């Protein structure tokens, strides 16, 4: 099973420390996972790293179907994602880089107010 370099513990930990976590289940076209990771690492990571409201991200295949990818993105707020990022050119750049790998268009949802104590982080 292919794994992204972004599926490690530090990336997951950063995503879970989020005040507003975007959750997206991406269904990748058959045989497209390697290309999806390549484009994600080449384009999306650069765009997200330059985005002030983004504080980390994690991506990993689902064991039940490795072509399904779980994407978690740590945002300062839901508005930082929807009202700021989605109106910038970088958002369209991300969509354009990945669109050939989508089996279907991704519709994300958000989880807010995750508390550190809920994660067992006592630091």
MDAnalysis code that builds the backbone (N, CA, C; Angstrom):
import MDAnalysis as mda
import numpy as np

u = mda.Universe.empty(369, n_residues=123, atom_resindex=np.repeat(np.arange(123), 3), trajectory=True)
u.add_TopologyAttr("name", ["N", "CA", "C"] * 123)
u.add_TopologyAttr("resid", np.arange(1, 124))
u.add_TopologyAttr("resname", ["UNK", "UNK", "UNK", "UNK", "UNK", "UNK", "UNK", "UNK", "UNK", "UNK", "UNK", "UNK", "UNK", "UNK", "UNK", "UNK", "UNK", "UNK", "UNK", "UNK", "UNK", "UNK", "UNK", "UNK", "UNK", "UNK", "UNK", "UNK", "UNK", "UNK", "UNK", "UNK", "UNK", "UNK", "UNK", "UNK", "UNK", "UNK", "UNK", "UNK", "UNK", "UNK", "UNK", "UNK", "UNK", "UNK", "UNK", "UNK", "UNK", "UNK", "UNK", "UNK", "UNK", "UNK", "UNK", "UNK", "UNK", "UNK", "UNK", "UNK", "UNK", "UNK", "UNK", "UNK", "UNK", "UNK", "UNK", "UNK", "UNK", "UNK", "UNK", "UNK", "UNK", "UNK", "UNK", "UNK", "UNK", "UNK", "UNK", "UNK", "UNK", "UNK", "UNK", "UNK", "UNK", "UNK", "UNK", "UNK", "UNK", "UNK", "UNK", "UNK", "UNK", "UNK", "UNK", "UNK", "UNK", "UNK", "UNK", "UNK", "UNK", "UNK", "UNK", "UNK", "UNK", "UNK", "UNK", "UNK", "UNK", "UNK", "UNK", "UNK", "UNK", "UNK", "UNK", "UNK", "UNK", "UNK", "UNK", "UNK", "UNK", "UNK", "UNK"])
u.atoms.positions = np.array([
    [0.847, -1.177, 0.000],
    [0.000, 0.000, 0.000],
    [0.892, 1.239, 0.000],
    [0.630, 2.144, -0.951],
    [1.355, 3.413, -1.012],
    [0.977, 4.285, 0.174],
    [1.983, 4.953, 0.719],
    [1.748, 5.935, 1.777],
    [2.401, 7.241, 1.368],
    [1.791, 8.309, 1.738],
    [2.368, 9.625, 1.525],
    [3.386, 9.890, 2.628],
    [4.427, 10.664, 2.330],
    [5.334, 11.078, 3.403],
    [4.624, 11.941, 4.445],
    [3.412, 12.382, 4.127],
    [2.642, 13.215, 5.048],
    [1.776, 12.395, 5.985],
    [1.942, 11.060, 5.972],
    [1.111, 10.207, 6.829],
    [1.848, 9.800, 8.104],
    [2.840, 10.588, 8.504],
    [3.602, 10.244, 9.702],
    [2.972, 10.864, 10.962],
    [3.491, 10.469, 12.105],
    [2.949, 10.920, 13.389],
    [3.021, 12.441, 13.572],
    [4.146, 13.100, 13.230],
    [4.167, 14.560, 13.408],
    [3.078, 15.289, 12.610],
    [2.811, 14.843, 11.385],
    [1.752, 15.489, 10.598],
    [0.377, 15.239, 11.220],
    [0.144, 14.022, 11.703],
    [-1.137, 13.721, 12.347],
    [-1.292, 14.537, 13.625],
    [-0.242, 14.601, 14.420],
    [-0.286, 15.354, 15.671],
    [-0.599, 16.831, 15.416],
    [0.044, 17.424, 14.402],
    [-0.230, 18.827, 14.067],
    [-1.681, 19.023, 13.649],
    [-2.200, 18.095, 12.858],
    [-3.588, 18.220, 12.394],
    [-4.572, 18.110, 13.551],
    [-4.272, 17.256, 14.516],
    [-5.191, 17.048, 15.634],
    [-5.190, 18.190, 16.644],
    [-4.204, 19.062, 16.583],
    [-4.132, 20.204, 17.502],
    [-4.868, 21.415, 16.937],
    [-5.794, 21.156, 16.089],
    [-6.452, 22.194, 15.315],
    [-7.666, 22.796, 16.003],
    [-7.817, 24.127, 15.955],
    [-9.066, 24.722, 16.415],
    [-10.207, 24.453, 15.425],
    [-9.853, 24.200, 14.164],
    [-10.854, 23.874, 13.138],
    [-10.205, 22.918, 12.142],
    [-10.590, 21.671, 12.210],
    [-9.989, 20.663, 11.348],
    [-10.900, 20.357, 10.165],
    [-10.356, 20.554, 8.981],
    [-11.051, 20.146, 7.753],
    [-10.827, 18.646, 7.577],
    [-11.889, 17.930, 7.311],
    [-11.819, 16.487, 7.076],
    [-12.352, 16.242, 5.670],
    [-11.548, 15.574, 4.849],
    [-11.975, 15.290, 3.477],
    [-11.621, 13.855, 3.129],
    [-12.590, 13.122, 2.661],
    [-12.355, 11.773, 2.164],
    [-12.267, 11.875, 0.647],
    [-11.062, 11.661, 0.137],
    [-10.831, 11.749, -1.297],
    [-10.828, 10.355, -1.889],
    [-11.700, 10.132, -2.840],
    [-11.735, 8.866, -3.570],
    [-10.927, 9.078, -4.844],
    [-9.771, 8.409, -4.899],
    [-8.840, 8.571, -6.010],
    [-9.173, 7.557, -7.104],
    [-9.000, 7.965, -8.357],
    [-9.258, 7.059, -9.476],
    [-8.345, 5.838, -9.382],
    [-8.818, 4.732, -9.917],
    [-8.056, 3.485, -9.875],
    [-6.674, 3.692, -10.495],
    [-5.649, 3.272, -9.759],
    [-4.271, 3.396, -10.219],
    [-3.684, 4.792, -10.101],
    [-4.403, 5.722, -9.475],
    [-3.961, 7.107, -9.442],
    [-3.317, 7.581, -8.157],
    [-3.164, 6.700, -7.174],
    [-2.668, 7.144, -5.865],
    [-1.266, 7.743, -5.956],
    [-0.370, 7.107, -6.684],
    [1.000, 7.613, -6.795],
    [1.016, 9.013, -7.417],
    [0.253, 9.216, -8.483],
    [0.167, 10.533, -9.111],
    [-0.489, 11.560, -8.205],
    [-1.504, 11.120, -7.454],
    [-2.181, 11.998, -6.500],
    [-1.185, 12.492, -5.453],
    [-0.399, 11.563, -4.885],
    [0.610, 11.958, -3.892],
    [1.646, 12.894, -4.506],
    [2.067, 12.590, -5.723],
    [3.070, 13.415, -6.387],
    [2.573, 14.849, -6.550],
    [1.360, 15.017, -7.046],
    [0.791, 16.352, -7.223],
    [0.524, 17.033, -5.880],
    [0.065, 16.276, -4.904],
    [-0.179, 16.844, -3.578],
    [1.127, 17.391, -3.011],
    [2.196, 16.583, -3.094],
    [3.483, 17.007, -2.546],
    [4.096, 18.159, -3.334],
    [3.862, 18.195, -4.623],
    [4.444, 19.224, -5.486],
    [3.697, 20.556, -5.393],
    [2.384, 20.511, -5.337],
    [1.582, 21.739, -5.417],
    [0.886, 22.085, -4.100],
    [0.119, 21.149, -3.573],
    [-0.745, 21.447, -2.428],
    [0.065, 21.785, -1.178],
    [1.123, 21.033, -0.905],
    [1.915, 21.336, 0.293],
    [2.504, 22.743, 0.222],
    [2.981, 23.145, -0.954],
    [3.539, 24.494, -1.108],
    [2.467, 25.552, -0.849],
    [1.296, 25.370, -1.445],
    [0.213, 26.340, -1.274],
    [-0.207, 26.419, 0.194],
    [-0.399, 25.269, 0.832],
    [-0.828, 25.271, 2.238],
    [0.249, 25.837, 3.155],
    [1.520, 25.545, 2.865],
    [2.604, 26.082, 3.690],
    [2.675, 27.606, 3.617],
    [2.231, 28.183, 2.506],
    [2.238, 29.641, 2.335],
    [0.974, 30.304, 2.883],
    [-0.003, 29.505, 3.282],
    [-1.296, 30.025, 3.745],
    [-1.252, 30.296, 5.249],
    [-1.425, 31.556, 5.648],
    [-1.348, 31.930, 7.061],
    [-2.328, 31.167, 7.944],
    [-3.528, 30.900, 7.465],
    [-4.549, 30.243, 8.280],
    [-4.390, 28.745, 8.414],
    [-3.448, 28.154, 7.673],
    [-3.226, 26.704, 7.719],
    [-2.044, 26.392, 8.629],
    [-2.258, 25.481, 9.573],
    [-1.220, 25.161, 10.553],
    [-0.736, 23.715, 10.484],
    [-1.117, 22.990, 9.452],
    [-0.640, 21.618, 9.304],
    [-1.635, 20.771, 8.543],
    [-1.180, 19.615, 8.115],
    [-2.024, 18.714, 7.330],
    [-1.495, 17.291, 7.438],
    [-2.367, 16.358, 7.155],
    [-2.080, 14.921, 7.238],
    [-2.875, 14.237, 6.144],
    [-2.255, 13.275, 5.492],
    [-2.968, 12.502, 4.477],
    [-2.527, 11.049, 4.576],
    [-3.501, 10.145, 4.483],
    [-3.190, 8.725, 4.610],
    [-4.250, 7.896, 3.892],
    [-3.839, 6.742, 3.338],
    [-4.822, 5.859, 2.712],
    [-5.671, 5.153, 3.762],
    [-6.881, 4.785, 3.384],
    [-7.722, 3.952, 4.243],
    [-7.349, 2.492, 3.996],
    [-7.217, 1.730, 5.041],
    [-6.828, 0.328, 4.918],
    [-7.850, -0.447, 4.100],
    [-9.117, -0.153, 4.301],
    [-10.180, -0.895, 3.616],
    [-10.157, -0.681, 2.100],
    [-9.726, 0.494, 1.665],
    [-9.587, 0.785, 0.238],
    [-8.486, 1.832, 0.090],
    [-7.268, 1.414, -0.241],
    [-6.139, 2.344, -0.313],
    [-6.287, 3.467, -1.338],
    [-7.254, 3.366, -2.238],
    [-7.483, 4.474, -3.162],
    [-8.317, 5.580, -2.515],
    [-8.888, 5.306, -1.355],
    [-9.571, 6.333, -0.567],
    [-8.545, 6.958, 0.372],
    [-8.432, 8.274, 0.320],
    [-7.437, 8.997, 1.102],
    [-8.122, 9.900, 2.125],
    [-7.658, 9.837, 3.366],
    [-8.161, 10.719, 4.414],
    [-7.242, 11.931, 4.490],
    [-7.806, 13.098, 4.307],
    [-7.054, 14.342, 4.386],
    [-7.569, 15.150, 5.567],
    [-6.664, 15.548, 6.441],
    [-6.977, 16.419, 7.577],
    [-6.148, 17.685, 7.420],
    [-6.779, 18.837, 7.517],
    [-6.056, 20.107, 7.432],
    [-6.413, 20.948, 8.647],
    [-5.393, 21.442, 9.320],
    [-5.521, 22.259, 10.514],
    [-5.671, 23.722, 10.093],
    [-6.837, 24.298, 10.372],
    [-7.104, 25.703, 10.061],
    [-7.277, 26.496, 11.358],
    [-6.951, 27.777, 11.305],
    [-7.197, 28.655, 12.451],
    [-8.684, 28.732, 12.769],
    [-9.518, 28.620, 11.737],
    [-10.972, 28.675, 11.898],
    [-11.612, 28.134, 10.621],
    [-12.897, 27.850, 10.686],
    [-13.627, 27.441, 9.483],
    [-13.597, 28.589, 8.471],
    [-13.707, 29.827, 8.950],
    [-13.644, 30.977, 8.046],
    [-12.287, 31.090, 7.356],
    [-11.207, 30.731, 8.055],
    [-9.881, 30.767, 7.427],
    [-9.844, 29.854, 6.208],
    [-10.629, 28.790, 6.253],
    [-10.719, 27.881, 5.111],
    [-11.693, 28.412, 4.068],
    [-12.963, 28.570, 4.466],
    [-14.014, 28.912, 3.502],
    [-14.004, 30.371, 3.052],
    [-13.809, 31.293, 3.964],
    [-13.935, 32.709, 3.628],
    [-12.633, 33.331, 3.139],
    [-11.507, 32.733, 3.480],
    [-10.224, 33.311, 3.070],
    [-9.560, 32.438, 2.000],
    [-9.171, 31.224, 2.376],
    [-8.405, 30.368, 1.468],
    [-9.144, 30.064, 0.169],
    [-10.404, 29.716, 0.244],
    [-11.133, 29.318, -0.967],
    [-11.330, 30.469, -1.955],
    [-11.056, 31.694, -1.545],
    [-11.185, 32.843, -2.439],
    [-9.838, 33.269, -3.026],
    [-8.788, 32.550, -2.682],
    [-7.451, 32.887, -3.168],
    [-7.074, 32.001, -4.354],
    [-6.142, 32.472, -5.184],
    [-5.715, 31.679, -6.341],
    [-5.115, 30.323, -5.959],
    [-4.517, 30.228, -4.784],
    [-3.918, 28.963, -4.354],
    [-4.932, 27.839, -4.239],
    [-6.155, 28.171, -3.865],
    [-7.206, 27.153, -3.771],
    [-7.461, 26.536, -5.141],
    [-7.638, 27.372, -6.151],
    [-7.873, 26.876, -7.520],
    [-6.663, 26.080, -8.009],
    [-5.459, 26.524, -7.639],
    [-4.236, 25.808, -8.017],
    [-4.236, 24.387, -7.441],
    [-4.674, 24.245, -6.199],
    [-4.763, 22.917, -5.566],
    [-5.785, 22.039, -6.284],
    [-6.957, 22.586, -6.551],
    [-8.009, 21.826, -7.237],
    [-7.523, 21.395, -8.618],
    [-6.915, 22.314, -9.359],
    [-6.433, 21.995, -10.703],
    [-5.345, 20.925, -10.680],
    [-4.499, 20.941, -9.658],
    [-3.418, 19.955, -9.565],
    [-3.942, 18.552, -9.296],
    [-5.066, 18.453, -8.587],
    [-5.569, 17.140, -8.159],
    [-6.777, 16.641, -8.945],
    [-7.423, 17.481, -9.720],
    [-8.718, 17.130, -10.324],
    [-8.683, 15.872, -11.182],
    [-7.579, 15.587, -11.845],
    [-7.498, 14.384, -12.683],
    [-7.448, 13.104, -11.857],
    [-7.219, 13.233, -10.559],
    [-7.114, 12.064, -9.679],
    [-8.375, 11.820, -8.865],
    [-9.323, 12.752, -8.919],
    [-10.578, 12.591, -8.174],
    [-11.515, 11.635, -8.906],
    [-11.947, 10.594, -8.213],
    [-13.011, 9.743, -8.756],
    [-14.327, 10.516, -8.708],
    [-14.471, 11.327, -7.666],
    [-15.619, 12.222, -7.516],
    [-15.132, 13.448, -6.764],
    [-15.811, 14.580, -6.955],
    [-15.373, 15.809, -6.305],
    [-15.503, 15.682, -4.787],
    [-14.525, 16.190, -4.093],
    [-14.452, 16.083, -2.633],
    [-15.277, 17.187, -1.975],
    [-16.102, 16.807, -1.023],
    [-16.848, 17.776, -0.221],
    [-16.388, 17.605, 1.229],
    [-15.591, 18.558, 1.735],
    [-15.069, 18.422, 3.094],
    [-16.086, 18.838, 4.153],
    [-15.792, 18.471, 5.385],
    [-16.554, 18.943, 6.536],
    [-15.546, 19.345, 7.599],
    [-16.008, 19.927, 8.694],
    [-15.107, 20.463, 9.718],
    [-15.478, 19.968, 11.105],
    [-14.454, 19.825, 11.916],
    [-14.599, 19.528, 13.340],
    [-13.941, 20.693, 14.074],
    [-14.632, 21.262, 15.048],
    [-14.083, 22.415, 15.765],
    [-13.981, 22.132, 17.260],
    [-13.178, 22.959, 17.913],
    [-13.039, 22.937, 19.376],
    [-12.507, 21.619, 19.924],
    [-11.518, 21.049, 19.242],
    [-10.851, 19.864, 19.781],
    [-9.932, 20.346, 20.901],
    [-10.089, 19.763, 22.054],
    [-9.296, 20.187, 23.210],
    [-8.090, 19.272, 23.378],
    [-6.959, 19.870, 23.747],
    [-5.736, 19.088, 23.933],
    [-5.917, 17.981, 24.958],
    [-6.647, 18.263, 26.027],
    [-6.819, 17.238, 27.064],
    [-7.583, 16.024, 26.531],
    [-8.411, 16.236, 25.520],
    [-9.125, 15.116, 24.905],
    [-8.176, 14.207, 24.137],
    [-7.018, 14.742, 23.754],
    [-6.046, 13.975, 22.980],
    [-4.980, 13.339, 23.862],
    [-5.041, 13.580, 25.152],
    [-4.040, 13.022, 26.048],
    [-2.753, 13.825, 26.057],
    [-2.733, 15.002, 25.461],
    [-1.557, 15.866, 25.422],
    [-1.553, 16.708, 26.693],
    [-0.669, 16.395, 27.597],
    [-0.632, 17.080, 28.901],
    [0.419, 18.179, 28.960],
    [1.060, 18.484, 27.834],
    [2.118, 19.501, 27.842],
    [1.569, 20.884, 27.729],
])
